[in-house]
Amino acid sequence: MSYSLFIATTPPLYSSASQDLIEAAMSAANAELTVKIIFVNEGCWQLTTNTNKAGLRKDINKQLDLLTLYEIDDIYYYMPHPTIKSKLSSMTATQPVKTAEAFNEILNNAENVLVF
């Protein structure tokens, strides 16, 4: 099965990349493409709670929960920094990718890859 892979690499608050990723993924799903999202390294900070205390950016955790309405069910995170690992929100939507081989398999099987 071919799919478009959206990779989040940017921590929240530094740019609008997290919001851009969500909007692009929803647009792709509206175009009837199969979408998978993976948060990598610094991008995993987007999955933690209380990272937007100043209200500078939208909290994407609520938006991630809504992605099932767009039939986006494959949301992963890979290699979170050790300090992030314990702070990851317990969202049922996210699944850990535990090995480099599993990450490479997701990446290599993607028809399109977009990095935010």
KAZI-V173208 format. One record per backbone hydrogen bond with DSSP energy under -0.5 kcal/mol. NH is the residue of the N-H (numbers start at 0). CO is the residue of the C=O. Records with the same first field share a line. If there is no record, write none. Layout:
NH=CO, CO
This chain:
3=33
4=111
5=3, 35
6=4, 113
7=5, 37
8=6
13=10
19=15
20=16
21=17
22=18
23=19
24=20
25=21
26=22
27=23
28=24
29=25
30=26
31=28
32=27
35=3
36=73
37=5
38=75
39=7, 37
40=77
42=39
43=40
44=41
45=42
46=43
47=44
48=86
54=51
59=57
61=58
62=58
63=59
64=60
65=61
66=62, 63
67=64
68=65
69=66
70=67
71=66
72=70
73=34
74=72, 92
75=36
76=94
77=38
78=96
83=80
84=80
85=81
86=83
87=83, 84
88=46
90=88
93=90
94=74
96=76
97=95
102=98
103=99
104=100
105=101
106=102
107=103
108=104
109=106
110=2
111=2
113=4
115=6
